[in-house]
Amino acid sequence: MPTKTQMMTAEAAVADRKWHVVDVAGLTLGRACTQIAHVLRGKHKPTYTPHVDAGDFVVVLNAAKIHLTGKKLQGKLYYRHSLYPGGLTIFTAEQLLKRNPVELIERAVWGMLSKGPLGRKVYKKLKVFAGDKHPHAAQTPNELKLQPSRHQ
């Protein structure tokens, strides 16, 4: 008789959380963020359960040194609206990278997560910093090596 697949409980997932630190200097934005979202969601673990937040914490460093391919710096547009009439603000990836490089990574990862209570819970485990310093040394994060793009 085949064995049944075990589903992880929320309590067991919290006990199994780890911290990872990622240096994204020189990496491609989309390729790095897909791997970060994968770890945040917990899909790298054999105990992955779709309805449970079983992922790990991820600390992202050097967000200001992220790389975009092609003409995305000038051509990729981001939108923000103040909810007042005529309050739409449009800015390019280059403007966002100069003004707030942390937001560029956060928006990319948020776009790859599910939208709902579980996705919001998973997103809170992402910590992004523009430089190479972070205040999470007490959690003793492990270094996470991301696969570089073939086109670099």
N, C-alpha and C positions, 0 to 999 in steps of 0.2 A: 504494500500500500504506500503510495507516495506521501511524502511529508507535506504539511501545509505551510504556506508562506507566513512568516511571523510579521505582524504589523507593529511598528514602534509606537509607544505611548509618549505623550508630551513630557511626562516626568522623566522618562529615560533619556529623551533627547536633550533636555536641559543639563543633565548630569554628564553628557558626553561631548559638550561644547569645547572647542579649542580656539585659540587665537592664532591668526596668520598675519604676517607683514609682507607686503608686496611693494617692490620698487618698480614703478612703471616708466622710468626715465628711458626715452627712446623707443618705447613700445607703441604699437598702433592702437588707437583708441578702441575701436570696436572689438578687435581680437582680444585685447586685455580685459575689457569689460565683460565679454561673454564668459571667460574663465572665472572672473571674480563672481559673477552672478551664479555660476555653477556651484562654487564653494559656499556662497551665502545660502543657497537653497538646500544644500546638503546632498546633492546628487553624486558627489564623489565618494560617499560612504556606502558600504554594502547594506546598511540598515535604512536606506532612503525610504521614506513613506510620504506619498503625495500630500496628505492632508495634515501633516505635522511639520512644524518648524524644527528641523533636525540639523540645520546648517551651522557653520562656524562663523566666528567674528573675523572680519578682514580689515586690516589697517593698510591703507594705500598711501604711499609716499611719493614725492616728486611729481605731483599732478601737473605742475607747471611745465614739465619737460615731456609731456605726452606728444605723440606724433600723429598727424592726420595725413592720409595719402591723397594724391591727386590734387584737385582744386577745392577740397572741402573746406579749407580755411576761409576762403572767400565765398564759396557757394553754398555751404551748409547753413541753413537759417534756423534760428530759434525764436520762439514767440513767447511773449508775456502780455497779459491783459490786466488792467487795473480794475476791471468791472465797471468802469464809467464809460459813457459814450465817447467813442474816439480814443479810447485808452489802450489801443494795441501798440505794443513796442516790438519791433523786429530787429534782431541783431545777428551778426555772423558768428561762426565758430571762432574766428580770429579775435573779434571783440570780446567774446566771452572768455577766451583763454587769457587775454591780457587783464580783464577786469576781475574775473573770479575763476581760476582754473579748477577749483574744487567742484564748482557747480557743473562743469563740463563732464566730469567723471560721474557725478551723482545722477545727472539727467540720463546719461547713457546706461548706467546700471538700472535705474528705475524703469526705463523703457523695456528692459529685458525681464523684469519680474512681473508676477501676476498682480492685477489690480484688485484689491479687496483686503479684508482683514489679515489674511495670511501674508500677502505681499507686503503690506505696511509693516508687519512685525519683522519680516525677514530684512527689509530695507534698513531698519534701525540698527542692525548689526554691522553696517558699513561705516567706517571711519576714514575720511579722506583728508589729506594734508598736502598743501602746496609744496612744502619743503621736505627735508629729510629727517626732521625731528618730530617725535610724537610723544604724548604723555601716557602711553599705555605700556610702559616697560614693566610695570608691576605684574602684568598678566603673563609675562614671559612668552611673547608670541614667537612662533616658529617661522622661519623664512619660507615663503611659498614661491617656487620658481614657476613662472608662466612660460608657455611655449611661445617663442617669438614668431612673428610673421615670416613667411617664406620670402616676402618681397623686400625685406630690409637689407 
